[in-house]
Amino acid sequence: MPVYAIGDVQGCYDELRRLLDRLDFDPARDRLWFTGDLVNRGPRSLKVLRFVRKLGDKAVTVLGNHDLHLIAAAEFPIRRRSKDTLSKIYGAKDHEELMHWLRHRPMMHYDGDLDFVLVHAGLSPQWDLKTALAAAAELEHMLRSDRYRKFLKRMYGNQPNRWSRKLSGWNRLRYITNCFTRMRYCDRHGRLELSRSGKPGHRDKKYLPWFRVPERENKDLRIIFGHWSTLGPVKDRNIFPLDTGCVWGGSLTALRIDKNRVERIKNRCKQAQKPR
């Protein structure tokens, strides 16, 4: 059974369908994993949501920062931003059903048979597999509960920036959210640095990609993630980044993961947004 992981779509529906045509995707036979950020910045977020939802159990998608922002902005219009491209979703006839479906997507997916982890941004350097799955379950439980609106009001923010088992309440959930959906850089002690987003360089050695933090607890996991369109190719063992900047005019990338040797397939994309 072919299994393809696909990078951040961000509302680029036509590009997604062209990639699936190239893969000769057949929902009766194949399975898709999405790295999250199905929506925003691209022109057809509503079509993407409807398409992926209709795939049912043929597709797995984890939640990204843009997906969570959509859920929050749908509940609280004050959170809506001029650069968002989500207005058609707010007014859609199936709006409530789509938001309910989105809230019930996982934060993390682990397949022991394929030996892959799927997340949007990354895993906290202090988390082993058991801790990461438990943290994902905590956040998923909140998003699916009748308290989810209270969480959405407190979701935004950069603190706390380091994991501790003693974290509790909204601070604990905010840290978990930031790791799964916003993380790129950490310092060498594993503290999140959420203000940095560019390509890794050598000018400031204080910060490094999260997957290069010394003594990272999850270094033996094979991790597929998106979120970081400027990251570029990496040769790090067990690290599989898939956001190749489709919405910015880059490409949409699929990774076939059901074989002994992974295979990358890329399709060039028409630019929908200019980098700011």
SEVO-579232 format. One record per residue (C-alpha): y, x, z. Coordinates in steps of 0.05 Angstrom, whole numbers, plus 5000, padded with zeros to 4 digits. Each point is the difference from the previous one (the first is absolute). Example, Ala and Ser with C-alpha at 12.3 -4.5 7.8 and 13.67 -1.06 7.14 Angstrom:
% residues 2
491052465156
506950274987
This chain:
% residues 276
500050005000
506550354977
505350045055
507150194982
505650165049
506949864971
506750275022
506449635017
501349444950
506749775028
500749394956
498150354935
495249454977
499750184926
498550725015
494449795047
496849564947
500450564949
496650485048
494649495014
499049904925
499150754993
494849995056
496549414966
500449665068
495149445009
500649625067
492849794995
497950735002
505750435026
504050065065
507250205011
503450335059
507649985003
504150495042
505149475019
507149874978
497849484950
507249764998
507450184994
504450424954
495949794939
501449364960
493849575012
498050025073
498149275001
495150094943
496950605034
499049625065
496849414965
495550444958
497450425058
499149395045
496049654945
495250594997
497449805069
494750475028
500050404935
506250365025
502250335065
507350135012
503050325062
507149845022
505850454982
507150035025
502649574943
494649485013
501949965073
507449984982
498549414954
496649635057
506050145047
505249824947
496549354984
500549805074
506950295013
504949994941
504550495037
494950534983
500749894925
503250584962
503950024935
495250514970
493949565013
496849654941
496549465041
504349384989
494949654956
494850045055
504649665051
500749404956
493049954973
496149365010
494250405029
504650435043
496949805067
492950114975
501750684973
503450225065
494049755041
495350394954
504350635004
500349975076
492450005002
499150644959
497550615037
504150605021
494150464987
493549954963
494050455012
493750004958
494550415033
495549974939
505350284954
502750445056
507449844986
505849755041
505549594966
507049965031
507049934973
503650605030
495250395044
496650085067
503350275063
497950725010
497549825070
495249454975
492750094987
496449464960
498349575061
507250035026
502949854931
495649394990
501749745069
507550104987
499449634934
496449435034
505549945053
505449924947
495849544957
498749555060
507549955013
501749844927
494749454998
502049695067
505249485016
504450575028
500950354933
507449784994
501650345066
496850644975
503849974934
506649985038
498150655035
496350354944
505850414972
501850675032
497950735004
497950055073
495450185032
498350594956
493650265032
493549675018
497849915072
494549565026
505049785052
504549684949
500349255009
503349374975
504850004941
500850765003
492550094990
499849514941
506250314968
496950695003
493649744969
503949654946
504050624983
493850434994
496349534955
505949814956
505950505003
497550695020
500950604956
502250595042
498450245071
501950615040
494550485020
498749615064
498649364961
506749665014
502149544943
506250184960
501549354963
506850194971
497050494950
497149754935
500650534946
495050484970
497250535047
503550664995
500950655037
507249945024
498649675066
493450225031
501149575061
497049404965
493749944958
496049454967
496149605051
493450224971
501750735013
501449945074
495950535036
493749755034
500749304970
494649565031
498249654935
499550624955
492749854983
501549314973
501049884926
506649634999
503049614941
507349825008
506449824962
507349965023
502250704980
502049994926
503450685003
494150365033
497050264935
493050294992
496750275063
493850435007
498749845074
492849845016
498549265010
507149784981
500949524941
507249774989
500749454948
507449804997
502250324935
506649634993
498449434953
506349615018
504350624988
497150124930
494250445022
492949754994
495249525033
493850375023
492949775013
494750415035
492749844988
496550135066
492949744992
497450644967
498550685031
506250284965
506449595002
503549864935
507549884990
502649544946
507549964988
504349544957
507250144986
504949475024
506649734976
505650155049
501949385041
504650345050
504150645001
498950455061
505849965049
